[in-house]
């Protein structure tokens, strides 16, 4: 059974690289967004995944943002904007009204979300 899972994971990784390398970025984005349960399903303005990170923006009110943060299963905590110097230029964002993040995992994985002017900005590192 474990051998079957390894083959399945390997096949999915190869399929993912093939899809990206053959110009099927739209298909990869749709698949990635469909299976991603960590981000909202509605209000998406931009969604830019690759194999190591994800940048996305969502339209929502501040109240919707606060509720989403409180209900998130990864237990987001108030962020110190320590990586805003990296995320900010990508989003064209400075001085967010609110920021939250997960603790960084030993392997570097972390979700960071920011809110400003009716938009949530999400940055996820999956190295």
Residue pairs with C-beta under 8 A, 6 or more apart in sequence:
16 28
16 51
17 51
19 25
19 27
19 28
19 31
20 28
20 50
20 51
28 49
29 47
29 48
29 49
32 47
32 49
32 54
33 44
33 47
33 49
36 54
38 72
38 73
38 74
38 111
38 124
39 56
39 58
39 122
40 58
40 60
40 68
40 120
43 58
43 59
43 60
43 64
44 56
44 57
44 58
45 57
45 58
45 59
45 119
46 55
46 56
46 57
47 54
47 56
48 54
48 55
48 56
51 126
52 125
52 126
52 127
53 123
53 124
53 125
53 126
53 127
54 122
54 123
54 124
54 126
55 87
55 90
55 91
55 121
55 122
55 123
56 121
56 122
57 91
57 119
57 120
57 121
57 122
58 119
58 120
58 122
59 118
59 119
60 68
60 118
60 119
60 120
61 118
62 97
62 98
62 115
62 118
65 98
65 113
65 115
65 120
66 98
68 120
69 76
69 98
69 100
69 113
74 102
74 111
75 102
76 100
76 101
76 102
76 111
76 113
77 100
77 101
77 102
77 103
78 98
78 99
78 100
79 99
79 100
79 101
79 112
79 114
80 99
81 96
81 99
83 101
83 110
83 112
83 123
84 93
84 94
84 96
84 99
84 114
86 123
87 93
87 112
87 114
87 121
87 123
88 94
90 123
91 114
91 121
91 123
93 114
93 116
93 121
95 116
96 114
96 115
96 116
96 121
97 115
97 116
97 117
98 114
98 115
99 112
99 113
99 114
99 115
100 112
100 113
101 110
101 111
101 112
101 113
102 110
102 111
102 112
103 110
104 110
107 127
108 125
108 127
109 124
109 125
109 126
109 127
110 124
110 125
111 122
111 123
111 124
112 122
112 123
112 124
113 120
113 121
113 122
113 123
114 120
114 121
114 123
115 121
